[in-house]
Amino acid sequence: MAYGSVTVTDTATLIIPADTDRQSHLIMNTDGANSVFIGPDDSITIANGFRLGPGNQLLEDKAHAGFWQGDIYGICAGGASADVRYWTRTHKS
């Protein structure tokens, strides 16, 4: 298990690093005003990322088809930033 917080800015920011042992992850945008856009690499933009609105969260686990164990990056719109919390579980924890 790992958990923590990351300040996502308007530059691609690594939220959760790749881990082939990952069984699940939770990503929560705790910011009250700014959206975070997430994606699988540092080419993420607000135009191609998956939007995680203020106060929203994403929970995924390996039981679902297509579960992603690679890097997860985030980015905010120009000049904005957001506090993102994460929690991951591996089969080792």
Order of alpha helices (4+ residues) and beta strands (2+ residues): beta-beta-beta-beta-beta-beta-beta-beta
